[in-house]
Amino acid sequence: MGAIFIACYPRPSGGKSYRFDLEYYINTHMPLQMKHHGPYGLRSYHVVEPTEDAPYVVQTIEFWDSIDSMEKAIKEASAELWKDIPNYTDISDAFPIRAEIKASWHEQKKD
């Protein structure tokens, strides 16, 4: 059924300052990611900016063909992506969540 990868960029606690260039992330980093990971099975993504009271600054939800294709891409095609991170953020404790999709529902348009 596919897999998801969620990149979570936590909001620093105690009002600590941070840098996250959302425009760069959306317009440069994510197209770079599609270039490198698309051939491995990355099919789509959603970049979300939670409200200010949320524990995350940004989360990205990626949809993949499978966990195996995701893991292969991470191992074989991520070097340039890792190097690009300092270009958009100084948040160093971002973490991933990898999961297999078990069910899905999409609203159908009514005519």
C-alpha positions as CSV (number, residue, x, y, z in Angstrom):
1,M,0.0,0.0,0.0
2,G,3.0,2.3,0.3
3,A,4.9,4.2,3.0
4,I,5.2,7.6,4.5
5,F,8.2,9.5,5.8
6,I,7.5,12.5,8.1
7,A,10.3,15.0,8.7
8,C,9.7,16.8,11.9
9,Y,11.5,20.0,12.7
10,P,10.9,20.7,16.4
11,R,10.2,24.2,17.7
12,P,13.0,25.1,20.1
13,S,11.8,25.4,23.7
14,G,12.1,28.3,26.0
15,G,11.7,30.9,23.2
16,K,15.1,30.1,21.8
17,S,15.7,31.6,18.4
18,Y,15.9,29.5,15.3
19,R,16.2,29.9,11.5
20,F,14.0,28.0,9.1
21,D,13.8,29.5,5.5
22,L,10.5,28.0,4.4
23,E,10.7,29.6,0.9
24,Y,14.1,28.0,0.3
25,Y,12.9,24.7,1.7
26,I,9.8,24.6,-0.6
27,N,11.4,26.1,-3.7
28,T,14.9,24.6,-3.6
29,H,15.3,21.7,-1.2
30,M,12.1,19.8,-1.9
31,P,12.6,19.9,-5.7
32,L,16.2,18.7,-5.1
33,Q,14.7,15.9,-3.1
34,M,12.3,14.9,-5.8
35,K,15.2,15.0,-8.3
36,H,17.2,12.5,-6.2
37,H,14.5,10.4,-4.6
38,G,11.8,10.4,-7.3
39,P,13.5,7.7,-9.3
40,Y,13.5,5.5,-6.1
41,G,9.8,5.8,-5.4
42,L,9.1,9.2,-3.8
43,R,5.7,10.0,-5.3
44,S,4.5,13.2,-3.6
45,Y,4.9,15.3,-0.5
46,H,3.1,17.9,1.6
47,V,5.0,20.6,3.5
48,V,3.0,21.9,6.5
49,E,3.5,24.8,8.8
50,P,1.7,24.1,12.1
51,T,0.3,26.9,14.2
52,E,2.7,28.7,16.6
53,D,1.5,26.7,19.6
54,A,2.5,23.4,18.0
55,P,5.7,21.6,19.0
56,Y,7.0,21.7,15.4
57,V,8.1,24.5,13.1
58,V,7.6,22.5,9.9
59,Q,6.6,19.0,9.1
60,T,7.0,17.3,5.7
61,I,4.9,14.2,4.8
62,E,6.3,12.2,1.9
63,F,4.5,9.4,0.1
64,W,6.6,6.5,-1.1
65,D,6.1,3.3,-3.0
66,S,7.4,1.3,-0.1
67,I,9.6,1.3,3.0
68,D,12.2,-0.6,1.0
69,S,12.4,2.0,-1.8
70,M,12.6,4.8,0.9
71,E,15.4,3.1,2.7
72,K,17.3,2.5,-0.6
73,A,17.0,6.2,-1.5
74,I,18.2,7.3,1.9
75,K,21.2,5.1,1.6
76,E,22.1,5.7,-2.0
77,A,20.8,9.2,-3.0
78,S,20.9,11.5,0.0
79,A,24.4,13.0,0.2
80,E,23.5,16.2,-1.6
81,L,20.3,16.6,0.5
82,W,22.2,16.2,3.8
83,K,24.6,18.9,2.6
84,D,21.7,21.3,1.8
85,I,20.2,21.3,5.3
86,P,22.3,24.2,6.6
87,N,21.0,26.3,3.7
88,Y,17.5,26.4,5.1
89,T,17.7,25.7,8.9
90,D,19.8,25.6,12.0
91,I,17.5,23.2,13.8
92,S,19.8,20.3,14.5
93,D,17.5,17.9,16.3
94,A,15.0,17.2,13.4
95,F,13.9,13.6,13.4
96,P,12.1,11.3,10.9
97,I,9.2,9.0,11.3
98,R,9.0,6.1,8.8
99,A,5.8,4.2,8.6
100,E,4.0,1.7,6.4
101,I,0.5,2.9,5.2
102,K,-2.2,0.5,6.4
103,A,-5.3,2.3,5.2
104,S,-6.2,5.3,3.2
105,W,-9.3,7.3,2.2
106,H,-9.7,10.1,-0.3
107,E,-12.9,12.1,-0.7
108,Q,-14.4,11.6,-4.1
109,K,-15.7,14.7,-6.0
110,K,-19.4,14.7,-6.6
111,D,-20.7,15.9,-9.9
